């Protein structure tokens, strides 16, 4: 994991915290996958787990993980 990844995760958690503070009932995170990079499913699943583990302590609960073209949409609701 590089500095770019750490900054992206910080922004994701910051967005989740601000949505929770605003009183939003749902939060959606998107993981973009570069189809040219030939990323393995193991790495994709690991990244999804990292995102869920980073967002759930804020007060969200993961309810849906769904592929969409070259990305994965992860939906959270308030706990």
Secondary structure, 3 states (H helix, E strand, C coil): CCHHHHHHHHHHHHHHHHHHHHCCCEEEEEEECCHHHCCCHHHHHHHHHHHHHHHHCCCEEEEEEEEECCEEEEEEEEC
